[in-house]
Each structure stands twice: as structure tokens, then as C-alpha cells.
Amino acid sequence: MAAKTTKKAPSFEAGLEMLEGIAQQMENTDLPLDELMKLYEDGLKLAKDLETRLEAARGRMQEIRKGQDGKPEAVDCTIEQQMTLIPAQEE
């Protein structure tokens, strides 16, 4: 019986670097169409994975608030709620 090998996903940051590398390859080289399409497909898969992971991280974000008893408590908070707590920067 063959042993199963599980491929561990790269960290978010490593995945982002990989995606940037794919974009640079596509921009800076004269690759044949087949190779460009392969890079494009790989980039789309990677971008989708990174977006899914980012959304999962956003879902886990928490805001620390002072509870009724005066002690901090963790409260689930969406990214939209977090953004309302950040003052808008003037341009």
C-alpha cells in the first residue's frame, strides 16, 4: 500500500509572494501562449485560495470591549465593523 503524501499549503504571505512571482513572470517574459495560460490558471487558483483564507481570517476577527463587569471580553466583529472604528484619513 502506497503512503499518502499530504501537500501542506504555503503560509498566506508565501502564497502572496508566489502570486506576485506569477504576475511578474507573465509581465516580464515572452512566453508561449500555452505557458501563459498555465501561469494564468495557477494564479487564479492561488488567488482564490488566498481570498478564501483572508475571508476566514476576517471572520475570526474579534474586537475587545469592556464587559458589564468591567473586564475585557472578546466579541465577534466583522471587518466592516472594524473599519468603522478606524478614523477616515483626509486626502
Residue frames relative to the residue before (quaternion, step in Angstrom):
aa qw qx qy qz dx dy dz
M 1.0000 0.0000 0.0000 0.0000 0.00 0.00 0.00
A 0.3872 -0.7378 0.5075 0.2193 3.58 -0.80 1.01
A 0.4516 -0.6768 0.5121 0.2752 3.53 -1.05 0.79
K 0.4023 -0.7017 0.5341 0.2461 3.54 -1.02 0.85
T 0.1791 -0.7552 0.6194 0.1180 3.53 -1.02 0.80
T 0.1917 -0.7738 0.5942 0.1070 3.53 -0.81 0.98
K 0.3005 -0.7507 0.5672 0.1565 3.51 -0.85 1.03
K 0.2939 -0.7676 0.5470 0.1586 3.56 -0.57 1.17
A 0.4549 -0.6810 0.5054 0.2718 3.54 -0.92 0.95
P 0.5075 -0.6374 0.4742 0.3335 3.58 -1.04 0.71
S 0.6217 -0.5066 0.4166 0.4281 3.57 -1.22 0.31
F 0.6736 -0.4829 0.3604 0.4279 3.55 -1.26 0.34
E 0.6723 0.5094 -0.2922 0.4507 3.55 0.90 -0.96
A 0.6528 0.4972 -0.3123 0.4786 3.58 0.99 -0.83
G 0.6355 0.5264 -0.3233 0.4631 3.58 1.02 -0.77
L 0.6398 0.5204 -0.3179 0.4677 3.55 1.03 -0.80
E 0.6400 0.5100 -0.3179 0.4789 3.59 1.02 -0.79
M 0.6304 0.5275 -0.3295 0.4645 3.57 1.03 -0.80
L 0.6518 0.5149 -0.3096 0.4627 3.58 0.98 -0.86
E 0.6366 0.5129 -0.3182 0.4800 3.58 1.02 -0.79
G 0.6402 0.5252 -0.3213 0.4593 3.58 1.03 -0.78
I 0.6287 0.5210 -0.3306 0.4732 3.57 1.02 -0.77
A 0.6541 0.5124 -0.3156 0.4582 3.58 0.92 -0.90
Q 0.6549 0.5083 -0.3140 0.4628 3.59 0.96 -0.84
Q 0.6321 0.5280 -0.3359 0.4569 3.58 0.97 -0.81
M 0.6786 0.4959 -0.2919 0.4564 3.54 0.94 -0.89
E 0.7002 0.4777 -0.2659 0.4591 3.59 1.04 -0.76
N 0.8001 0.3837 -0.1492 0.4364 3.55 0.89 -0.95
T 0.7330 0.3718 -0.2502 0.5118 3.60 1.16 0.09
D 0.3893 -0.6756 0.5733 0.2516 3.50 -1.32 0.42
L 0.0460 0.8309 -0.5482 0.0836 3.55 0.38 1.26
P 0.5711 -0.5580 0.4617 0.3864 3.56 -1.20 0.46
L 0.6726 -0.5304 0.3437 0.3850 3.55 -1.17 0.63
D 0.6426 0.5352 -0.3335 0.4352 3.61 0.92 -0.84
E 0.6751 0.4801 -0.2922 0.4779 3.58 0.96 -0.84
L 0.6223 0.5316 -0.3329 0.4682 3.59 1.06 -0.75
M 0.6603 0.5050 -0.3052 0.4646 3.57 0.96 -0.86
K 0.6284 0.5211 -0.3334 0.4715 3.60 1.04 -0.76
L 0.6546 0.4964 -0.3109 0.4779 3.60 0.93 -0.87
Y 0.6358 0.5361 -0.3213 0.4529 3.57 0.99 -0.86
E 0.6683 0.4945 -0.2938 0.4717 3.58 0.91 -0.92
D 0.6456 0.5121 -0.3136 0.4718 3.58 0.97 -0.87
G 0.6525 0.5214 -0.3031 0.4588 3.56 1.01 -0.85
L 0.6477 0.5166 -0.3174 0.4614 3.58 0.98 -0.82
K 0.6482 0.5093 -0.3154 0.4700 3.59 0.95 -0.87
L 0.6699 0.5002 -0.2893 0.4662 3.56 0.92 -0.92
A 0.6501 0.5132 -0.3124 0.4652 3.58 0.96 -0.88
K 0.6461 0.5119 -0.3210 0.4664 3.60 0.97 -0.81
D 0.6432 0.5156 -0.3175 0.4687 3.59 0.97 -0.84
L 0.6700 0.4971 -0.2996 0.4629 3.57 0.90 -0.92
E 0.6414 0.5177 -0.3225 0.4653 3.59 1.00 -0.80
T 0.6377 0.5206 -0.3210 0.4682 3.59 0.99 -0.82
R 0.6733 0.4922 -0.2938 0.4670 3.56 0.94 -0.89
L 0.6381 0.5232 -0.3206 0.4651 3.57 1.05 -0.77
E 0.6481 0.5084 -0.3139 0.4722 3.59 0.97 -0.83
A 0.6329 0.5196 -0.3311 0.4689 3.59 1.02 -0.76
A 0.6505 0.5061 -0.3148 0.4707 3.58 0.99 -0.81
R 0.6309 0.5267 -0.3312 0.4636 3.58 0.99 -0.77
G 0.6492 0.5319 -0.3124 0.4449 3.54 1.01 -0.79
R 0.6993 0.4606 -0.2662 0.4775 3.58 1.15 -0.55
M 0.4428 0.7024 -0.4622 0.3114 3.56 1.25 -0.16
Q 0.0810 -0.7906 0.6061 0.0319 3.49 -1.03 0.76
E 0.2848 -0.7224 0.6054 0.1745 3.48 -1.23 0.60
I 0.3182 -0.7330 0.5678 0.1976 3.57 -0.91 0.89
R 0.0038 0.7960 -0.6032 0.0491 3.54 -0.78 1.08
K 0.5101 -0.6088 0.5006 0.3444 3.50 -1.22 0.37
G 0.3535 -0.7566 0.5191 0.1821 3.56 -0.73 1.11
Q 0.7175 -0.4430 0.3192 0.4325 3.55 -1.31 0.12
D 0.6972 0.4496 -0.2735 0.4868 3.57 1.11 -0.62
G 0.6091 -0.5862 0.3433 0.4093 3.61 1.25 0.17
K 0.6186 0.5285 -0.3458 0.4673 3.59 1.26 -0.22
P 0.5428 -0.6136 0.4492 0.3565 3.59 -1.08 0.64
E 0.0421 -0.7732 0.6318 0.0343 3.53 -1.13 0.67
A 0.4396 -0.6801 0.5198 0.2721 3.55 -1.15 0.63
V 0.0575 -0.7864 0.6149 -0.0104 3.54 -0.87 1.02
D 0.4880 -0.6531 0.4849 0.3165 3.58 -0.87 0.91
C 0.0042 0.8010 -0.5946 0.0691 3.53 -0.97 0.91
T 0.3591 -0.7313 0.5382 0.2158 3.58 -0.85 0.95
I 0.6551 -0.5024 0.3802 0.4169 3.55 -1.26 0.29
E 0.6145 0.5491 -0.3520 0.4439 3.59 1.06 -0.70
Q 0.6508 0.4965 -0.3135 0.4814 3.59 1.01 -0.80
Q 0.6251 0.5316 -0.3399 0.4594 3.59 1.00 -0.78
M 0.6654 0.5224 -0.3110 0.4331 3.58 0.91 -0.90
T 0.6375 0.5215 -0.3502 0.4461 3.62 1.05 -0.57
L 0.6324 0.5366 -0.3301 0.4507 3.59 1.21 -0.36
I 0.6407 0.5035 -0.3125 0.4882 3.58 1.29 -0.38
P 0.4208 -0.7093 0.4932 0.2767 3.62 -0.69 1.01
A 0.5048 -0.6492 0.4818 0.3028 3.56 -1.05 0.82
Q 0.3560 -0.7233 0.5529 0.2108 3.54 -1.04 0.85
E 0.3802 -0.7157 0.5389 0.2299 3.52 -0.96 0.89
E 0.3674 -0.7415 0.5225 0.2054 3.57 -1.03 0.78
